[in-house]
Amino acid sequence: APFASSSIMSARATPLSSRPRVRGGTQSIGTIKMVVSPRVESEEPSESIVEGPFEGEFGTWFVYKHDAAEVLTYRASLLVAALSVASGAALASFPSLLSTPPPPAWSFDVCAGLFLASFGVSLSTIHIYMKPLHDMLKVLWTSGVVGALAVIAADPSHSLVLSTVQHPVQLLGSGWVFVALTGLFFKEFACFQRWEASALFALVPIITG
């Protein structure tokens, strides 16, 4: 994968006879495709192994319980983030589709808050082994959250979504979250070549720009 750690790169240059046995690679458990970080075999007890050993490009590797738990948490939090966005879009569409009164502004902020929180969990559990890139995504998310709080504090209505719709320039504060989201979609496409990730990588800047 393009997001290999420096330990993987150094293993490539070491003769096979002198390499430590490492664990890392891509594995499918049921319908979940996992990218598992490389580790020397002595780091964890054997009872924490879920599957393996497997022979990968860089040596022998295993899938551990915490690897599987992190992937499940990552996928679940992304699902919550997607449902939050879908709920906000549905709330915005109801008045015109059903001829109902517009929902209160706070309902959109609840959706936005759920999205920000669940996306933050996704970034904390995502498997990216190029640490500077992972740290950059976290910094972008943090900047967007701080910007969102600043918008809420400064706006008389104290509504993030309503204020941003009325004053799009405020995306300069909270919009860094969407930059991080675009980076996540790029990672998913680069690792797994999923067309959905490629489409979202292109759409998010268009929709939020």
Residue pairs with C-beta under 8 A, 6 or more apart in sequence:
1 26
1 35
1 129
1 190
1 191
2 130
2 190
2 191
3 35
3 128
3 129
3 130
3 133
3 187
3 190
3 191
4 129
4 130
5 37
5 38
5 129
5 130
5 131
7 22
7 38
8 22
8 24
8 38
8 58
8 129
11 19
11 20
11 22
11 38
11 58
11 59
12 58
19 59
20 40
20 41
20 59
21 40
21 41
21 59
21 60
22 38
22 39
22 40
22 41
22 58
22 59
22 60
22 61
23 36
23 37
23 38
23 39
23 40
23 41
23 52
23 53
23 59
23 60
23 61
23 62
23 64
24 36
24 37
24 38
24 39
24 56
24 58
24 59
24 61
25 35
25 36
25 38
25 54
25 56
25 57
25 58
25 61
26 33
26 34
26 35
26 36
26 191
27 33
27 34
27 36
27 51
27 52
27 54
27 63
28 34
29 50
29 51
29 63
29 68
32 68
32 71
32 72
32 75
33 192
34 63
34 67
34 68
34 71
34 127
35 127
35 191
36 61
36 62
36 63
36 64
36 67
36 127
37 67
37 127
37 129
38 58
38 59
38 61
38 129
41 60
41 62
44 64
48 64
48 65
48 66
49 62
49 63
49 64
49 65
50 62
50 63
50 64
50 65
50 67
50 68
51 62
51 63
52 60
52 61
52 62
52 63
53 60
53 61
53 62
54 60
54 61
54 62
54 63
67 127
70 125
70 127
71 125
71 127
73 121
73 125
74 121
74 122
74 125
74 126
74 127
77 118
77 119
77 121
77 122
77 125
78 118
78 119
78 122
80 114
80 118
81 114
81 115
81 118
81 119
81 122
84 111
84 112
84 114
84 115
84 118
85 111
85 115
87 111
88 108
88 111
88 112
88 115
88 161
91 103
91 107
91 108
91 111
92 108
94 100
94 103
95 101
95 102
95 103
105 157
105 159
105 161
105 162
106 159
108 159
108 160
108 161
108 162
109 152
109 159
109 160
109 161
111 161
112 148
112 160
112 161
116 141
116 144
116 145
116 148
116 177
119 141
119 177
119 180
119 181
120 141
120 145
122 184
123 134
123 137
123 138
123 141
123 180
123 184
124 138
126 134
126 137
126 184
126 187
128 134
128 137
128 187
133 183
133 187
136 183
137 180
137 183
137 184
138 180
140 176
140 177
140 179
140 180
140 183
141 176
141 177
141 180
143 176
144 173
144 174
144 175
144 176
144 177
144 178
144 179
144 180
145 174
145 177
146 173
147 172
147 173
147 174
147 175
147 176
148 160
148 173
148 174
148 177
150 173
151 160
151 163
151 164
151 170
151 173
151 174
152 158
152 159
152 160
152 163
155 163
155 170
157 163
160 174
163 170
164 170
164 171
164 174
171 178
171 208
175 208
178 204
178 205
178 208
181 204
182 201
182 204
182 205
185 197
185 198
185 200
185 201
185 204
186 197
186 201
188 194
188 197
189 197
189 198
189 201
